[in-house]
Amino acid sequence: HLRLSEMANWFMTEEAALYQVLSLQVLQSTFGDAAKNAIERQMDAAEHLTQEQRRTRRLRKRVRIVPDGIGRLRARISTEVLSSVMDALAGDQKISIEYRSAAGHFSNRELSPLGLVAKDGALYLLAVKSLSDRPIPYPLHRIQSANVRPFPAQGRANFSLDDHIRSTHQLSHALDEQSEHVLVKLKVHPQWLYHFAERPLSDTQEIAKPSQPGQWATVTATIPITVLLVPFIASLGRGVEVIEPDSLRLNTAQWLAEATALYSSKIGR
């Protein structure tokens, strides 16, 4: 006859309640309100308990989780689509989706789900159409509708979601899926070096700092050439120079030259 919040002290400690409240902030930044709905009864107790003590109440008011990068909002995902994807994963069943590509083309696909990955403010359904296919990440915000099918998913006995994430460079899109990782060598200005020191390009990254103050550092890493590598390097502008490989240096130079031409043509208008 009592609400769960009225018995909160019997079920969890203050620290556990605070961690649950903060964890919900992390989940909501990706899953939206669907995260709170899934654990509504537990959150009722956690929210009640964190308001009782001054220490946890103060921490709750002063800790926030915000989007990464330049502050873009998370991609909008239909709660019905998310619910269907979660049901298919939990039930190890196939799922049919209506999918809109980045170019705006629509198609219907029946997939065997392998996992769900959150990255850069979006959720990706990792799935295959048949056992011979390579896993493809489908952004949930491009799925228009989804329905769980009454058929078992075509699983892969040796598939590991964590191994796949590592082998694809954190679920990046390589320009050539068949190519090996290459050694990338960059010259980095001291003011821009923190980008690589704080968030390395890979586990193999090495930074050779200059012997004299003010000189540029050398950053090397063995990584795949992905779709977003050139835009990332170009975003650092005059603070980074690509030394190797030649193909990456050329592509970056072309990217910057086209951007310069775009802006130069409009100066003085």
C-alpha positions as a LaTeX table, in Angstrom:
\begin{tabular}{lrrr}
\hline
Residue & $x$ (\AA) & $y$ (\AA) & $z$ (\AA) \\
\hline
His1 & 0.00 & 0.00 & 0.00 \\
Leu2 & 3.06 & 2.28 & 0.02 \\
Arg3 & 4.78 & 4.02 & $-2.88$ \\
Leu4 & 8.24 & 2.70 & $-3.63$ \\
Ser5 & 9.71 & 6.14 & $-2.85$ \\
Glu6 & 8.39 & 5.88 & 0.72 \\
Met7 & 10.47 & 2.72 & 1.22 \\
Ala8 & 13.55 & 3.98 & $-0.63$ \\
Asn9 & 15.87 & 3.68 & 2.38 \\
Trp10 & 15.16 & $-0.05$ & 2.50 \\
Phe11 & 16.26 & $-0.69$ & $-1.08$ \\
Met12 & 19.30 & 1.46 & $-1.86$ \\
Thr13 & 21.97 & 3.66 & $-0.32$ \\
Glu14 & 22.29 & 7.39 & $-0.93$ \\
Glu15 & 25.33 & 6.79 & $-3.15$ \\
Ala16 & 23.50 & 4.21 & $-5.25$ \\
Ala17 & 20.55 & 6.56 & $-5.66$ \\
Leu18 & 22.81 & 9.42 & $-6.76$ \\
Tyr19 & 24.64 & 7.23 & $-9.28$ \\
Gln20 & 21.30 & 6.09 & $-10.69$ \\
Val21 & 20.10 & 9.66 & $-11.13$ \\
Leu22 & 23.35 & 10.68 & $-12.84$ \\
Ser23 & 23.36 & 7.54 & $-14.97$ \\
Leu24 & 19.89 & 8.46 & $-16.19$ \\
Gln25 & 21.29 & 11.77 & $-17.47$ \\
Val26 & 23.81 & 9.83 & $-19.56$ \\
Leu27 & 21.15 & 7.46 & $-20.88$ \\
Gln28 & 18.70 & 10.24 & $-21.66$ \\
Ser29 & 21.32 & 12.08 & $-23.71$ \\
Thr30 & 21.14 & 9.12 & $-26.11$ \\
Phe31 & 17.86 & 7.30 & $-25.52$ \\
Gly32 & 15.69 & 10.29 & $-24.60$ \\
Asp33 & 12.65 & 9.86 & $-22.36$ \\
Ala34 & 12.48 & 6.16 & $-23.25$ \\
Ala35 & 15.34 & 5.59 & $-20.80$ \\
Lys36 & 13.36 & 7.05 & $-17.90$ \\
Asn37 & 10.19 & 5.18 & $-18.82$ \\
Ala38 & 12.03 & 1.85 & $-18.68$ \\
Ile39 & 13.13 & 2.35 & $-15.07$ \\
Glu40 & 10.34 & 4.60 & $-13.83$ \\
Arg41 & 9.70 & 2.77 & $-10.53$ \\
Gln42 & 13.38 & 2.62 & $-9.57$ \\
Met43 & 13.83 & 6.29 & $-10.45$ \\
Asp44 & 10.93 & 7.18 & $-8.18$ \\
Ala45 & 12.92 & 5.80 & $-5.26$ \\
Ala46 & 16.26 & 7.24 & $-6.39$ \\
Glu47 & 14.90 & 10.75 & $-6.91$ \\
His48 & 13.20 & 10.69 & $-3.50$ \\
Leu49 & 16.35 & 9.53 & $-1.73$ \\
Thr50 & 18.67 & 12.07 & $-3.37$ \\
Gln51 & 16.46 & 14.89 & $-2.11$ \\
Glu52 & 16.62 & 13.75 & 1.53 \\
Gln53 & 20.29 & 14.42 & 2.32 \\
Arg54 & 22.03 & 17.76 & 1.82 \\
Arg55 & 25.16 & 16.23 & 0.26 \\
Thr56 & 23.38 & 14.22 & $-2.45$ \\
Arg57 & 20.90 & 17.03 & $-3.07$ \\
Arg58 & 23.75 & 19.48 & $-3.66$ \\
Leu59 & 25.60 & 17.08 & $-5.97$ \\
Arg60 & 22.47 & 16.39 & $-7.96$ \\
Lys61 & 21.90 & 20.09 & $-8.53$ \\
Arg62 & 25.50 & 20.72 & $-9.58$ \\
Val63 & 26.30 & 17.83 & $-11.93$ \\
Arg64 & 25.12 & 17.73 & $-15.55$ \\
Ile65 & 25.90 & 15.68 & $-18.66$ \\
Val66 & 25.81 & 17.64 & $-21.93$ \\
Pro67 & 26.37 & 16.73 & $-25.61$ \\
Asp68 & 29.92 & 16.37 & $-26.91$ \\
Gly69 & 31.56 & 18.37 & $-29.68$ \\
Ile70 & 30.08 & 21.71 & $-30.69$ \\
Gly71 & 26.89 & 21.15 & $-28.72$ \\
Arg72 & 24.60 & 19.72 & $-31.39$ \\
Leu73 & 21.49 & 18.06 & $-30.04$ \\
Arg74 & 21.11 & 14.29 & $-30.21$ \\
Ala75 & 19.43 & 12.78 & $-33.26$ \\
Arg76 & 15.67 & 12.39 & $-32.90$ \\
Ile77 & 14.61 & 8.75 & $-32.60$ \\
Ser78 & 11.07 & 7.43 & $-32.63$ \\
Thr79 & 10.25 & 5.75 & $-29.30$ \\
Glu80 & 8.33 & 3.07 & $-31.23$ \\
Val81 & 11.37 & 2.31 & $-33.37$ \\
Leu82 & 13.65 & 2.16 & $-30.33$ \\
Ser83 & 11.21 & $-0.12$ & $-28.51$ \\
Ser84 & 10.99 & $-2.51$ & $-31.48$ \\
Val85 & 14.77 & $-2.62$ & $-31.85$ \\
Met86 & 15.21 & $-3.40$ & $-28.15$ \\
Asp87 & 12.54 & $-6.13$ & $-28.32$ \\
Ala88 & 14.21 & $-7.72$ & $-31.35$ \\
Leu89 & 17.60 & $-7.72$ & $-29.64$ \\
Ala90 & 16.22 & $-9.11$ & $-26.39$ \\
Gly91 & 14.17 & $-11.77$ & $-28.16$ \\
Asp92 & 16.90 & $-12.63$ & $-30.70$ \\
Gln93 & 14.36 & $-12.11$ & $-33.50$ \\
Lys94 & 14.46 & $-10.62$ & $-36.97$ \\
Ile95 & 13.21 & $-7.10$ & $-37.54$ \\
Ser96 & 11.77 & $-5.44$ & $-40.65$ \\
Ile97 & 12.43 & $-1.75$ & $-41.14$ \\
Glu98 & 11.55 & 1.07 & $-43.50$ \\
Tyr99 & 14.85 & 2.88 & $-43.95$ \\
Arg100 & 15.72 & 6.31 & $-45.35$ \\
Ser101 & 19.29 & 6.67 & $-46.56$ \\
Ala102 & 21.37 & 9.82 & $-46.09$ \\
Ala103 & 20.53 & 10.69 & $-49.71$ \\
Gly104 & 16.80 & 10.44 & $-48.95$ \\
His105 & 16.09 & 7.10 & $-50.69$ \\
Phe106 & 13.59 & 4.76 & $-49.02$ \\
Ser107 & 13.84 & 0.98 & $-48.84$ \\
Asn108 & 12.40 & $-1.94$ & $-46.86$ \\
Arg109 & 14.77 & $-4.42$ & $-45.24$ \\
Glu110 & 14.49 & $-7.51$ & $-43.07$ \\
Leu111 & 17.47 & $-7.71$ & $-40.73$ \\
Ser112 & 19.03 & $-9.91$ & $-38.10$ \\
Pro113 & 20.14 & $-7.58$ & $-35.27$ \\
Leu114 & 23.57 & $-8.07$ & $-33.74$ \\
Gly115 & 23.83 & $-5.11$ & $-31.36$ \\
Leu116 & 23.03 & $-1.50$ & $-30.53$ \\
Val117 & 25.78 & 1.13 & $-30.31$ \\
Ala118 & 25.60 & 4.74 & $-29.12$ \\
Lys119 & 28.04 & 7.12 & $-30.79$ \\
Asp120 & 28.23 & 10.90 & $-31.26$ \\
Gly121 & 24.67 & 11.59 & $-30.15$ \\
Ala122 & 23.12 & 8.86 & $-32.30$ \\
Leu123 & 22.13 & 5.20 & $-31.92$ \\
Tyr124 & 23.14 & 2.57 & $-34.46$ \\
Leu125 & 21.53 & $-0.82$ & $-35.01$ \\
Leu126 & 24.27 & $-3.22$ & $-36.08$ \\
Ala127 & 22.63 & $-5.88$ & $-38.26$ \\
Val128 & 22.98 & $-8.21$ & $-41.27$ \\
Lys129 & 20.54 & $-9.25$ & $-43.98$ \\
Ser130 & 22.08 & $-12.74$ & $-44.29$ \\
Leu131 & 24.89 & $-14.75$ & $-42.74$ \\
Ser132 & 27.29 & $-13.89$ & $-45.58$ \\
Asp133 & 26.87 & $-10.12$ & $-45.18$ \\
Arg134 & 29.22 & $-7.90$ & $-43.23$ \\
Pro135 & 27.53 & $-6.12$ & $-40.31$ \\
Ile136 & 26.12 & $-2.71$ & $-41.25$ \\
Pro137 & 25.31 & 0.09 & $-38.75$ \\
Tyr138 & 21.83 & 1.55 & $-39.35$ \\
Pro139 & 21.23 & 4.92 & $-37.62$ \\
Leu140 & 17.95 & 4.67 & $-35.73$ \\
His141 & 17.02 & 8.26 & $-36.61$ \\
Arg142 & 16.80 & 7.17 & $-40.28$ \\
Ile143 & 14.51 & 4.24 & $-39.54$ \\
Gln144 & 10.95 & 5.36 & $-40.31$ \\
Ser145 & 9.21 & 2.28 & $-38.86$ \\
Ala146 & 10.24 & $-1.07$ & $-37.38$ \\
Asn147 & 8.42 & $-4.31$ & $-36.64$ \\
Val148 & 9.68 & $-7.39$ & $-34.85$ \\
Arg149 & 9.27 & $-10.50$ & $-37.01$ \\
Pro150 & 8.24 & $-13.92$ & $-35.59$ \\
Phe151 & 11.43 & $-15.51$ & $-36.89$ \\
Pro152 & 14.73 & $-16.19$ & $-35.10$ \\
Ala153 & 17.59 & $-13.88$ & $-36.04$ \\
Gln154 & 20.48 & $-15.35$ & $-38.02$ \\
Gly155 & 23.10 & $-15.02$ & $-35.33$ \\
Arg156 & 26.82 & $-15.53$ & $-35.61$ \\
Ala157 & 28.34 & $-17.88$ & $-33.08$ \\
Asn158 & 31.74 & $-16.17$ & $-32.99$ \\
Phe159 & 30.53 & $-12.59$ & $-33.30$ \\
Ser160 & 31.66 & $-10.22$ & $-30.55$ \\
Leu161 & 30.19 & $-6.71$ & $-30.47$ \\
Asp162 & 33.19 & $-5.34$ & $-28.57$ \\
Asp163 & 35.68 & $-6.92$ & $-31.00$ \\
His164 & 33.73 & $-5.52$ & $-33.95$ \\
Ile165 & 33.78 & $-2.01$ & $-32.48$ \\
Arg166 & 37.53 & $-2.21$ & $-31.95$ \\
Ser167 & 38.22 & $-3.65$ & $-35.41$ \\
Thr168 & 36.18 & $-0.90$ & $-37.12$ \\
His169 & 37.98 & 1.90 & $-35.28$ \\
Gln170 & 35.05 & 2.69 & $-32.98$ \\
Leu171 & 32.44 & 1.96 & $-35.66$ \\
Ser172 & 33.95 & 4.36 & $-38.18$ \\
His173 & 33.24 & 4.24 & $-41.92$ \\
Ala174 & 36.44 & 3.31 & $-43.74$ \\
Leu175 & 36.77 & 4.60 & $-47.29$ \\
Asp176 & 38.04 & 1.18 & $-48.36$ \\
Glu177 & 36.81 & $-1.76$ & $-46.28$ \\
Gln178 & 39.49 & $-4.03$ & $-47.75$ \\
Ser179 & 42.51 & $-1.79$ & $-47.11$ \\
Glu180 & 44.85 & $-2.22$ & $-44.18$ \\
His181 & 45.40 & 0.46 & $-41.56$ \\
Val182 & 48.04 & 2.97 & $-42.61$ \\
Leu183 & 50.63 & 4.99 & $-40.76$ \\
Val184 & 49.49 & 8.60 & $-40.51$ \\
Lys185 & 52.08 & 11.24 & $-39.65$ \\
Leu186 & 51.07 & 14.78 & $-38.68$ \\
Lys187 & 52.86 & 17.96 & $-37.68$ \\
Val188 & 50.89 & 19.68 & $-34.92$ \\
His189 & 51.23 & 23.19 & $-33.54$ \\
Pro190 & 51.69 & 23.30 & $-29.72$ \\
Gln191 & 48.36 & 25.11 & $-29.24$ \\
Trp192 & 46.50 & 22.32 & $-31.05$ \\
Leu193 & 48.40 & 19.40 & $-29.52$ \\
Tyr194 & 45.87 & 18.87 & $-26.72$ \\
His195 & 43.38 & 17.52 & $-29.29$ \\
Phe196 & 45.64 & 14.49 & $-29.72$ \\
Ala197 & 47.07 & 14.30 & $-26.19$ \\
Glu198 & 43.63 & 14.19 & $-24.56$ \\
Arg199 & 41.85 & 12.05 & $-27.17$ \\
Pro200 & 44.35 & 9.92 & $-29.13$ \\
Leu201 & 43.66 & 8.81 & $-32.68$ \\
Ser202 & 44.26 & 5.19 & $-31.63$ \\
Asp203 & 46.09 & 3.01 & $-29.11$ \\
Thr204 & 49.13 & 3.11 & $-31.39$ \\
Gln205 & 49.42 & 6.90 & $-31.35$ \\
Glu206 & 52.77 & 8.40 & $-30.39$ \\
Ile207 & 53.64 & 12.06 & $-29.83$ \\
Ala208 & 57.20 & 13.27 & $-30.38$ \\
Lys209 & 57.42 & 16.62 & $-28.66$ \\
Pro210 & 59.89 & 19.20 & $-30.03$ \\
Ser211 & 63.20 & 19.92 & $-28.35$ \\
Gln212 & 62.63 & 23.69 & $-28.48$ \\
Pro213 & 59.59 & 25.61 & $-27.16$ \\
Gly214 & 57.26 & 26.82 & $-29.91$ \\
Gln215 & 58.27 & 24.15 & $-32.42$ \\
Trp216 & 55.69 & 21.76 & $-33.83$ \\
Ala217 & 55.21 & 18.25 & $-32.45$ \\
Thr218 & 55.00 & 15.09 & $-34.55$ \\
Val219 & 51.98 & 12.81 & $-34.09$ \\
Thr220 & 51.96 & 9.31 & $-35.60$ \\
Ala221 & 49.26 & 6.65 & $-35.48$ \\
Thr222 & 48.31 & 3.54 & $-37.43$ \\
Ile223 & 44.63 & 3.99 & $-38.35$ \\
Pro224 & 42.18 & 3.38 & $-41.19$ \\
Ile225 & 41.37 & 6.21 & $-43.58$ \\
Thr226 & 37.79 & 6.94 & $-42.63$ \\
Val227 & 35.12 & 9.22 & $-44.05$ \\
Leu228 & 35.53 & 11.78 & $-41.26$ \\
Leu229 & 39.35 & 11.80 & $-41.05$ \\
Val230 & 39.94 & 14.56 & $-43.62$ \\
Pro231 & 37.11 & 16.76 & $-42.22$ \\
Phe232 & 38.58 & 16.35 & $-38.73$ \\
Ile233 & 42.08 & 17.33 & $-39.84$ \\
Ala234 & 40.70 & 20.21 & $-41.91$ \\
Ser235 & 38.69 & 21.45 & $-38.92$ \\
Leu236 & 41.98 & 22.10 & $-37.11$ \\
Gly237 & 42.99 & 24.42 & $-39.95$ \\
Arg238 & 46.43 & 26.00 & $-39.66$ \\
Gly239 & 47.28 & 23.97 & $-36.57$ \\
Val240 & 47.91 & 20.64 & $-38.34$ \\
Glu241 & 49.88 & 19.57 & $-41.42$ \\
Val242 & 49.61 & 16.06 & $-42.91$ \\
Ile243 & 53.07 & 14.64 & $-43.70$ \\
Glu244 & 52.16 & 11.04 & $-44.57$ \\
Pro245 & 50.65 & 9.30 & $-46.44$ \\
Asp246 & 50.76 & 11.33 & $-49.66$ \\
Ser247 & 47.17 & 10.44 & $-50.57$ \\
Leu248 & 45.85 & 11.82 & $-47.26$ \\
Arg249 & 47.98 & 14.97 & $-47.65$ \\
Leu250 & 46.59 & 15.51 & $-51.15$ \\
Asn251 & 42.98 & 14.95 & $-50.12$ \\
Thr252 & 43.32 & 17.32 & $-47.17$ \\
Ala253 & 44.94 & 19.97 & $-49.39$ \\
Gln254 & 42.09 & 19.68 & $-51.91$ \\
Trp255 & 39.49 & 19.93 & $-49.15$ \\
Leu256 & 41.09 & 23.08 & $-47.74$ \\
Ala257 & 41.59 & 24.60 & $-51.20$ \\
Glu258 & 37.92 & 24.12 & $-52.09$ \\
Ala259 & 36.85 & 25.64 & $-48.77$ \\
Thr260 & 39.20 & 28.60 & $-49.27$ \\
Ala261 & 37.85 & 29.16 & $-52.79$ \\
Leu262 & 34.28 & 29.07 & $-51.50$ \\
Tyr263 & 34.92 & 31.78 & $-48.93$ \\
Ser264 & 37.34 & 33.84 & $-51.04$ \\
Ser265 & 34.76 & 34.26 & $-53.80$ \\
Lys266 & 32.37 & 35.93 & $-51.36$ \\
Ile267 & 34.79 & 38.30 & $-49.61$ \\
Gly268 & 33.95 & 41.95 & $-50.27$ \\
Arg269 & 30.45 & 41.33 & $-51.58$ \\
\hline
\end{tabular}
